[in-house]
Each structure stands twice: as structure tokens, then as C-alpha cells.
Amino acid sequence: MSLHLAAAQLVTLAAEGGEHGGNHNSLNPAVTGGGALIVLLLLLWITTRFNRDR
């Protein structure tokens, strides 16, 4: 498959998907962002627990 053909197929797929707006009804931006913040803070806490030489 050539790069040009793959790009053309992706453009066609993106044009078809644009009719729906791209947002899922169950995705709340505040919950998604809050969940990501909690996960990142948990990873930060785990990293600092393993790095005790400071």
C-alpha cells in the first residue's frame, strides 16, 4: 500500500467521521481530566517512593 493511497483513505475516513461531532455522550471532560490528574499524581507518588536517595 502506498503512502498516497493510505493518506487518501485516512482523509476519507476523517471526512465521514466529522458528521457526528466526535464526542461520545458518556464522556464528561471534567471526569476525564480529573481521572487523568489522579493517575498522574499516583504515578508521581510511586516514583518518589522508589527514589529515596534524594
C-alpha angles and dihedrals in degrees: 000000000000124000092241093054092047091050091050091052091050091051090051091049092049092049092053093047093052093076093073098052095239097254123117116219094232096051112099112189093214093053092044092049093044091050091050091049092051092049092049092048089050091051090048091051092049091049093051091048091056094044100068097145093088 
